[in-house]
Amino acid sequence: MVKKQDKYVLGKESKIAPDGTKLFRLVAGTTFTHKTLGVIKKGSLGGWVECLVKKNGDAWVSGNAWVSGNAWVSGDAWVSGDAWVSGDAWVSGDAWVSGDAQVSGDAQVSGDAWVSGDALVSGNAWVSGDAWVSGNAWVSGNARVSGNAQVYGNAQVYGNAQVYGNARVSGDARVSGDAWVYGKIKLTSVLCSRFSFEFDWQVKLWQKKEKEFEAEVKKRSKK
């Protein structure tokens, strides 16, 4: 009986990651088809991994990307560029982590989600569905970004906050606490931690109230 070849093997080439972990070059042990990349031929060199997990589906790590700790890349997920997946993080489904993005802690990126640029997904955060997190954006804590939502620029979503639907959070916006942002709303410079927004007029009204309150405080302080 012919022994079944392993889909992935560790190459002889190794290097030390910035955190001191020894990583090995990933090598395709057999020819297989990746949903996004197409055919990956036997012997193809991939990125860097600390160890192998047998049940990885057709996932692939390429370029200078690296996966360490108990992190798991499975399904048809793809980690590329200089991306880093570490800790107990999971990247699964058809998710893509690229650029200099980092996924760490117990974070999960799944579905068709895309994390790119210098984005950071950490803690117990989840990015799923067709969501995008890019630029210098951060998603951390127990935050959830899902649906067709996009978080980018210098935006941060953290705490128990949720961003979903077709919502866009960008610029220097901060969404935290138990706030929910959903629908077709676009936040660019709002700091919200207690409220839920679905429409732009709600944000504008809230901003107006905030300005009125600040003006009243200044007025009283001068008396």
C-alpha positions in Angstrom: 0.0 0.0 0.0 1.3 3.4 -1.0 1.8 5.7 1.9 -0.3 8.9 1.6 1.9 11.9 1.5 1.5 14.8 3.9 0.0 17.9 2.3 2.4 20.1 4.3 6.0 19.5 5.5 8.5 21.6 7.3 11.5 22.6 5.3 15.1 22.6 6.5 15.2 26.4 6.3 14.5 28.1 9.6 14.6 31.6 11.2 13.9 33.2 14.6 10.9 35.4 14.8 11.0 38.8 16.6 9.4 37.2 19.7 12.2 34.5 19.8 10.1 31.7 18.3 11.9 29.3 15.9 10.0 29.1 12.6 10.4 26.7 9.7 9.7 27.3 6.0 6.4 25.7 5.0 6.7 23.4 2.0 3.8 21.8 0.0 4.2 18.1 0.4 1.7 17.3 -2.4 0.1 19.2 -5.3 -3.3 20.6 -4.2 -5.8 23.3 -5.2 -6.4 26.4 -3.1 -9.7 28.1 -3.7 -8.2 31.6 -4.2 -4.6 30.8 -5.3 -5.4 27.9 -7.6 -2.9 25.0 -8.0 -0.1 24.9 -5.4 2.5 22.4 -6.7 4.4 19.9 -4.7 7.6 21.5 -3.4 6.2 25.1 -3.5 7.7 27.2 -0.7 5.4 28.9 1.6 5.8 31.3 4.6 7.0 30.5 8.1 5.3 28.3 10.7 6.3 27.0 14.1 4.7 23.6 13.6 2.2 21.7 11.5 -1.5 20.9 12.2 -2.7 17.9 10.3 -6.3 19.0 9.6 -5.7 22.4 7.8 -8.0 21.9 4.8 -6.3 23.7 1.9 -5.0 26.7 3.8 -1.8 28.3 2.8 0.8 30.6 4.3 3.0 32.5 1.8 5.7 35.2 1.4 7.2 36.2 4.7 4.1 35.7 6.7 4.4 33.6 9.8 2.2 31.6 12.1 3.3 30.8 15.6 2.1 29.6 19.0 -1.2 27.7 19.0 -2.5 29.7 16.1 -4.5 27.8 13.5 -4.9 28.5 9.8 -7.5 26.3 8.2 -10.1 25.8 5.4 -9.1 27.8 2.4 -7.7 30.7 4.5 -4.6 32.5 3.3 -1.9 34.3 5.2 0.4 36.4 3.1 2.9 39.3 2.8 4.5 40.0 6.2 1.4 39.1 8.2 1.6 37.5 11.6 -0.9 35.1 13.2 0.1 34.1 16.8 -1.2 33.1 20.2 -4.4 31.0 20.0 -5.8 32.9 17.0 -7.8 31.2 14.3 -7.9 32.2 10.6 -10.5 30.0 8.8 -12.9 29.7 6.0 -11.9 31.8 3.0 -10.4 34.5 5.2 -7.3 36.4 4.1 -4.7 38.1 6.3 -2.2 40.1 4.4 0.3 43.0 4.4 1.7 43.7 7.8 -1.5 42.7 9.6 -1.5 40.9 12.9 -4.0 38.5 14.4 -3.2 37.5 17.9 -4.6 36.3 21.3 -7.8 34.4 20.9 -8.9 36.4 18.0 -10.8 34.8 15.1 -11.0 35.8 11.4 -13.4 33.7 9.4 -15.8 33.5 6.5 -14.6 35.8 3.6 -13.2 38.4 6.0 -10.1 40.3 5.0 -7.5 41.8 7.4 -4.8 43.9 5.7 -2.4 46.7 5.9 -1.1 47.3 9.4 -4.4 46.3 11.0 -4.5 44.5 14.3 -7.1 42.0 15.5 -6.5 40.9 19.0 -7.9 39.7 22.3 -11.2 37.8 21.8 -12.2 39.9 18.8 -14.0 38.3 15.8 -13.9 39.5 12.2 -16.3 37.5 10.1 -18.6 37.4 7.1 -17.4 39.7 4.3 -16.0 42.3 6.8 -12.8 44.2 6.1 -10.3 45.6 8.6 -7.5 47.5 7.0 -5.1 50.5 7.3 -4.0 51.1 10.9 -7.3 49.9 12.3 -7.6 48.0 15.6 -10.3 45.5 16.6 -9.7 44.2 20.1 -11.3 43.1 23.3 -14.6 41.3 22.7 -15.4 43.4 19.7 -17.2 41.9 16.7 -17.0 43.1 13.1 -19.2 41.2 10.7 -21.5 41.3 7.6 -20.2 43.7 5.0 -18.8 46.1 7.6 -15.5 47.9 7.1 -13.1 49.3 9.7 -10.1 51.2 8.4 -7.9 54.3 8.7 -6.9 54.8 12.3 -10.3 53.6 13.6 -10.6 51.4 16.7 -13.3 49.0 17.7 -13.0 47.5 21.2 -14.7 46.5 24.4 -18.0 44.7 23.6 -18.7 46.9 20.6 -20.2 45.5 17.4 -20.0 46.8 13.9 -22.0 45.0 11.3 -24.3 45.3 8.2 -22.9 47.8 5.7 -21.4 50.1 8.4 -18.1 52.0 7.8 -15.9 53.1 10.7 -12.9 55.0 9.6 -10.6 58.0 10.3 -10.0 58.4 14.0 -13.3 57.0 15.0 -13.5 55.0 18.2 -16.3 52.5 18.9 -16.2 50.9 22.4 -18.1 49.7 25.4 -21.4 48.2 24.4 -21.9 50.4 21.4 -23.5 49.0 18.2 -22.9 50.5 14.8 -24.9 48.9 11.9 -27.0 49.6 8.8 -25.4 51.9 6.2 -23.9 54.3 8.7 -20.4 55.9 8.2 -18.4 57.0 11.2 -15.2 59.0 10.6 -14.4 60.9 13.8 -17.0 59.8 16.4 -16.2 58.5 19.8 -19.1 56.4 21.1 -19.3 53.9 23.9 -22.9 53.9 25.1 -25.1 54.3 22.1 -26.2 52.3 19.1 -26.3 54.0 15.7 -28.0 52.8 12.5 -28.4 56.0 10.5 -26.2 59.0 9.8 -28.8 61.4 11.1 -28.5 59.8 14.5 -24.8 60.5 14.6 -25.3 64.1 13.6 -28.0 64.6 16.2 -25.8 63.1 18.9 -22.9 65.3 17.8 -25.1 68.4 18.0 -26.2 67.5 21.5 -22.6 66.9 22.5 -21.6 70.3 21.2 -24.5 72.0 22.9 -23.6 70.3 26.2 -19.9 71.4 25.9 -20.9 75.0 25.1 -23.2 75.1 28.2 -20.4 73.7 30.4 -18.0 76.4 29.1 -20.7 79.1 29.6 -21.3 78.1 33.2 -17.5 77.8 34.0 -17.1 81.5 33.1 -19.7 82.7 35.6 
